[in-house]
Amino acid sequence: MDRTFHEECRIVASQKQKSIVLCRENQAFPTWKRQSSRNLTVWHLKDANLTLFPPVEAIAAGIVEVRLNEKEYLDLTDACQEDRIYLEGITGRIDLLW
């Protein structure tokens, strides 16, 4: 396999329903809080449990944002667990920004 397939794993999805889940890195965009440096997008989620692995420094600095279905930013206060963010029951699309 090409090395790009082994470079990093930032998002792990687990769901019972079948769907073709897509993930790609997009151009970072400014949010109401700040200018992001990375933007990872995942589509076609169906009641998925997600484990997100942004850089530990970004979690500690409180600069990680998750946008759901291009509308709302999720409250990550209770979702952060040391070096990861855990989200349950996600349907549709997320943007992971830091």
C-alpha positions as CSV (number, residue, x, y, z in Angstrom):
1,M,0.0,0.0,0.0
2,D,1.0,3.6,-0.6
3,R,2.4,5.3,2.6
4,T,-0.5,7.8,2.6
5,F,-2.8,5.0,3.8
6,H,-0.5,4.5,6.9
7,E,0.3,8.1,7.7
8,E,-2.4,8.9,10.3
9,C,-5.7,7.7,11.7
10,R,-7.8,10.6,13.0
11,I,-11.3,9.2,12.9
12,V,-12.7,5.7,13.8
13,A,-16.4,5.0,13.1
14,S,-18.5,2.2,14.3
15,Q,-22.1,1.7,13.2
16,K,-24.6,-1.2,12.9
17,Q,-26.3,0.0,9.6
18,K,-24.5,-0.4,6.3
19,S,-23.5,2.6,4.4
20,I,-20.6,3.8,2.3
21,V,-18.8,6.1,4.6
22,L,-16.5,8.6,3.0
23,C,-13.7,10.6,4.6
24,R,-11.4,13.3,3.1
25,E,-9.3,16.3,4.1
26,N,-10.8,19.5,2.9
27,Q,-9.5,23.1,2.9
28,A,-9.7,24.5,6.4
29,F,-12.1,27.4,6.8
30,P,-12.6,30.1,9.5
31,T,-15.2,29.5,12.1
32,W,-16.8,32.0,14.5
33,K,-14.0,31.1,17.0
34,R,-10.9,31.1,14.9
35,Q,-9.1,30.1,11.7
36,S,-8.7,26.3,11.5
37,S,-5.5,24.6,10.2
38,R,-7.1,21.2,9.4
39,N,-10.5,20.1,8.3
40,L,-11.5,16.4,8.0
41,T,-14.9,15.6,6.7
42,V,-16.9,12.3,7.1
43,W,-20.1,11.7,5.2
44,H,-22.9,9.1,5.2
45,L,-22.8,8.2,8.9
46,K,-25.9,6.3,10.2
47,D,-26.2,6.4,14.0
48,A,-22.5,6.1,14.3
49,N,-20.2,6.1,17.3
50,L,-17.1,8.1,16.5
51,T,-13.7,8.2,18.2
52,L,-11.8,11.3,17.0
53,F,-8.0,11.7,17.4
54,P,-7.1,15.3,16.8
55,P,-3.6,16.4,18.1
56,V,-3.5,16.2,21.9
57,E,-2.2,19.8,22.0
58,A,-5.4,20.9,20.1
59,I,-7.6,19.1,22.6
60,A,-5.8,20.6,25.6
61,A,-5.9,24.1,24.0
62,G,-9.7,23.8,23.4
63,I,-9.4,24.6,19.7
64,V,-11.1,21.4,18.4
65,E,-14.5,21.9,16.8
66,V,-17.0,19.4,15.3
67,R,-19.6,20.7,13.0
68,L,-22.6,18.5,12.4
69,N,-24.4,18.5,9.0
70,E,-23.0,21.8,8.0
71,K,-25.2,23.5,10.6
72,E,-24.4,23.2,14.3
73,Y,-21.2,23.0,16.3
74,L,-21.3,20.2,18.9
75,D,-20.6,20.9,22.6
76,L,-17.5,18.8,23.2
77,T,-17.2,19.5,26.9
78,D,-18.2,16.0,28.1
79,A,-16.9,14.2,24.9
80,C,-13.1,14.8,25.5
81,Q,-11.3,11.9,27.1
82,E,-7.5,12.7,27.4
83,D,-6.2,12.0,23.9
84,R,-9.5,11.5,22.1
85,I,-13.1,12.8,21.6
86,Y,-15.9,10.3,21.7
87,L,-19.3,11.0,20.1
88,E,-22.4,8.7,20.0
89,G,-25.4,8.5,17.6
90,I,-24.0,10.7,14.8
91,T,-26.0,10.7,11.6
92,G,-25.1,12.5,8.4
93,R,-21.9,14.5,8.0
94,I,-19.3,15.9,10.4
95,D,-16.4,18.3,9.9
96,L,-13.6,17.9,12.4
97,L,-11.6,21.1,12.7
98,W,-8.6,22.2,14.6
